[in-house]
Amino acid sequence: MIQSMTGYAALARETAQGSLFLELKSVNNRFLDVQFRVIEELRSLEPGLRELIAAKIGRGKIDCRVGFTPAAVAGRQLSLNAELLQRLAELEREVRAAMPGAQPLGAGEVLRWPGMLGDAAIAADELREPCLALMRDALAELCATRAREGGKLRDMLLERVAKMQALVDRVAPLLPLAIAAYQEKLAARLREALAANDEERIRQEISVFGIKVDVAEELNRLAAHLQEVRRVLDAGGAAGKRLDFLMQELNREANTLGSKSVSKEVSEASIELKLLIEQMREQIQNIE
């Protein structure tokens, strides 16, 4: 199945210590780039989380945010971390001395400060398995959204491939008439050149005719590349880089077809082909 590099997942899980929250955001990138925003108390879990992501995703920029809200403990008095509170007050005074216009810390901000409440201590070892399990579930949801988006991209690309194939099929029968018309023009030019005994011009006209007359090879290669695009889309998997390469090859053949055109119809088909290729190339940047 074709996978988009765009996706999103957010899950929460209750534990004995409190509520775990994990959010994954994915966008396109040339390689796998994982960025974490994890509270300091759970920083030791990052390598295990990163390993799970790398096992499931091959390309894309992944932003992972892990949060934790401690559970309230009934019947117990919450205590402030006096040392931390004092240090925080000292730092605030230093900041406001340097920046008089800075807003003071509010009581809510102070209470939510990591480690401020005595009962807010987090045991990372106890949260390791719940956090890893939450990541597995979030990755499954992320991959599902990437697969759904990939399915839409696949349908769009196949639609463009069908339009390109129709253009190739439309141009091919026109070539004999276009070549015949071009031969008539060439014959007139050659008669003029022969009358003037201009051998250099004769050689030039014959050379140009040899280049212009044969576009069958370009049409055959276009058809072959389009067939390969279909095959890659049907095979699925990590197809983005191969599809991007095929777009380069298709664009090269479309350019050559336009440069060798001997009729208005072939020139217009070349332009339409390049527009469709560019539309496909933009979307392929989002495929893993």
C-alpha positions in Angstrom: 0.0 0.0 0.0 1.2 3.5 -0.9 2.0 5.5 2.3 1.7 9.3 2.5 4.2 11.1 4.7 1.4 13.3 6.1 -0.4 12.0 9.2 -1.5 12.7 12.7 -2.3 10.7 15.9 -3.0 11.6 19.5 -3.8 9.1 22.3 -4.0 9.2 26.1 -3.8 6.4 28.6 -4.6 6.3 32.4 -2.0 4.8 34.7 -1.8 4.4 38.4 0.5 7.5 38.5 -1.6 9.7 36.2 -2.5 10.3 32.6 -0.1 9.8 29.8 -0.5 11.8 26.5 1.3 11.1 23.2 0.9 13.1 20.0 2.5 12.3 16.6 2.6 14.6 13.6 4.1 13.6 10.3 5.0 15.7 7.2 7.2 15.1 4.2 11.0 14.9 4.3 13.7 13.4 2.2 14.8 11.1 5.1 13.5 10.0 8.5 13.8 13.0 11.0 12.3 12.4 14.5 12.0 15.3 16.9 10.9 14.8 20.5 9.2 17.1 23.0 9.3 15.0 26.2 9.0 16.2 29.8 12.4 15.9 31.6 11.2 13.2 34.0 10.5 10.9 31.0 13.5 11.8 28.9 15.1 8.4 29.6 12.2 6.8 27.6 13.1 8.6 24.3 15.5 6.0 22.9 12.9 3.2 23.1 10.3 5.5 21.6 12.6 6.4 18.8 13.3 2.8 18.0 9.6 2.0 17.7 9.1 4.9 15.2 12.1 3.8 13.1 10.8 0.3 12.9 7.5 1.5 11.4 8.3 4.6 9.4 10.9 4.9 6.6 10.7 8.6 5.6 9.2 11.8 6.9 9.6 14.4 9.6 8.0 13.1 12.8 7.2 15.4 15.7 6.5 13.4 18.9 5.2 15.1 22.0 4.8 13.1 25.3 3.1 14.6 28.3 2.1 13.4 31.7 -0.5 14.7 34.3 0.0 13.2 37.8 -3.1 11.7 39.4 -4.6 13.5 42.4 -4.1 11.6 45.6 -7.2 11.8 47.9 -6.6 12.5 51.6 -3.0 13.7 51.2 -1.7 17.2 51.5 0.3 18.5 48.6 3.6 20.1 49.5 5.6 22.7 47.6 9.2 22.0 46.7 10.6 24.9 48.9 14.1 24.7 47.3 12.7 24.9 43.8 10.3 27.6 44.7 13.1 29.8 46.1 15.3 29.2 43.1 12.4 30.1 40.8 11.8 33.3 42.6 15.4 34.3 42.4 15.5 33.6 38.7 12.3 35.6 38.2 13.9 38.6 39.9 17.0 38.3 37.7 14.8 38.2 34.6 12.7 41.2 35.6 15.8 43.2 36.5 17.1 42.6 33.0 13.7 43.0 31.4 11.5 45.4 33.5 8.6 44.9 31.1 8.4 41.1 31.6 5.2 39.7 33.1 5.5 38.1 36.6 4.9 34.4 37.0 1.4 33.5 38.0 0.5 31.1 40.8 -0.9 28.6 38.3 2.3 28.6 36.3 4.4 28.1 39.5 2.2 25.2 40.7 2.4 23.5 37.2 6.2 23.9 37.2 7.8 20.4 36.8 8.8 19.1 40.3 7.0 21.9 42.2 4.5 19.7 44.0 5.8 17.0 46.2 3.3 14.5 45.0 4.1 15.2 41.4 7.3 13.1 41.3 7.2 10.8 38.3 8.7 7.3 38.3 9.9 6.8 34.8 10.6 3.1 35.2 6.9 2.5 36.1 5.7 4.4 33.1 8.1 2.8 30.6 5.8 -0.1 29.5 2.6 2.0 29.4 4.4 4.7 27.4 5.8 2.2 24.9 2.4 0.5 24.5 0.9 4.0 23.9 3.5 4.7 21.3 2.7 1.4 19.5 -1.0 2.3 19.4 -0.3 5.8 18.3 2.0 4.5 15.5 -0.7 2.2 14.3 -3.2 5.1 14.1 -0.6 7.3 12.4 0.2 4.6 9.8 -3.5 4.2 9.2 -3.9 7.9 8.5 -0.8 7.9 6.2 -2.2 4.8 4.4 -5.6 6.6 3.8 -3.9 9.6 2.5 -1.6 7.4 0.4 -4.7 5.8 -1.1 -6.0 9.2 -2.2 -2.6 10.1 -3.7 -2.5 6.8 -5.6 -6.0 7.4 -7.1 -5.0 10.9 -8.2 -1.7 9.7 -9.8 -3.5 6.9 -11.6 -6.0 9.4 -12.9 -3.1 11.6 -14.3 -1.5 8.5 -15.8 -4.7 7.6 -17.6 -4.8 11.2 -19.0 -1.2 11.0 -20.2 -1.8 7.6 -21.8 -4.8 9.0 -23.6 -2.6 11.8 -24.9 0.0 9.4 -26.2 -2.7 7.3 -27.8 -4.2 10.4 -29.5 -0.8 11.6 -30.8 0.4 8.3 -32.3 -2.1 8.1 -35.2 -1.5 11.7 -36.1 2.2 11.2 -36.8 2.0 9.8 -40.4 0.0 12.8 -41.6 2.2 15.2 -39.7 5.3 13.6 -41.2 3.8 13.6 -44.7 3.0 17.3 -44.4 6.6 18.0 -43.1 8.0 16.0 -46.0 6.1 18.2 -48.5 7.6 21.4 -46.9 11.1 19.8 -46.9 10.7 18.8 -50.6 9.9 22.4 -51.4 13.0 23.6 -49.5 15.2 21.0 -51.1 14.1 22.1 -54.6 15.0 25.6 -53.8 18.4 24.5 -52.4 19.0 22.4 -55.5 18.1 25.2 -57.8 20.6 27.4 -55.9 23.2 24.6 -55.8 23.4 25.2 -52.0 24.9 21.9 -50.8 25.2 23.1 -47.2 21.6 24.0 -46.9 20.7 20.6 -48.4 22.7 18.8 -45.7 21.1 21.0 -43.0 17.6 20.2 -44.2 18.2 16.5 -44.4 19.7 16.6 -40.9 16.7 18.4 -39.5 14.4 16.0 -41.1 16.2 13.0 -39.6 15.8 14.5 -36.2 12.2 15.6 -36.6 10.7 12.6 -38.3 11.2 10.0 -35.6 9.2 10.6 -32.4 8.0 7.0 -32.2 10.8 6.2 -29.8 9.7 9.0 -27.4 6.1 7.8 -27.5 7.2 4.2 -26.8 9.3 5.3 -23.9 6.5 7.5 -22.5 4.2 4.5 -22.6 6.8 2.3 -20.9 7.4 4.8 -18.1 3.6 5.2 -17.6 3.3 1.4 -17.3 6.1 1.4 -14.7 4.3 4.1 -12.7 1.2 1.9 -12.6 3.3 -1.1 -11.5 5.0 0.9 -8.7 1.7 2.2 -7.5 0.2 -1.3 -7.5 3.2 -2.8 -5.7 3.1 -0.1 -2.9 5.7 0.2 -0.2 8.3 2.9 -0.1 7.7 4.2 -3.6 8.3 7.9 -3.4 11.9 8.0 -4.6 11.3 5.7 -7.5 8.2 7.6 -8.6 10.2 10.9 -8.4 12.8 9.4 -10.7 10.1 8.2 -13.1 8.7 11.8 -13.2 12.1 13.0 -14.3 12.2 10.4 -17.1 8.7 11.3 -18.2 9.5 15.0 -18.3 12.6 14.3 -20.4 10.6 12.4 -23.0 7.8 15.0 -23.0 10.4 17.8 -23.6 12.0 15.8 -26.4 8.6 15.2 -28.0 8.0 18.9 -28.0 11.4 19.8 -29.4 10.9 17.3 -32.3 7.3 18.3 -33.0 6.3 18.7 -36.6 2.7 19.7 -35.9 0.5 21.8 -33.7 -1.2 18.8 -32.2 2.0 17.2 -31.1 3.3 20.4 -29.5 0.0 20.9 -27.6 0.2 17.3 -26.4 3.7 17.8 -25.2 2.6 20.9 -23.2 -0.3 19.0 -21.6 2.0 16.1 -20.7 4.4 18.4 -18.9 1.5 20.0 -17.0 0.3 16.6 -15.8 3.8 15.5 -14.9 4.3 18.6 -12.8 1.0 18.0 -11.0 2.1 14.4 -10.3 5.6 15.5 -9.1 4.1 17.9 -6.5 2.0 15.1 -5.0 4.8 12.5 -5.1 6.8 14.7 -2.7 4.3 13.5 0.0 4.8 9.8 -0.7 7.1 7.8 1.5 
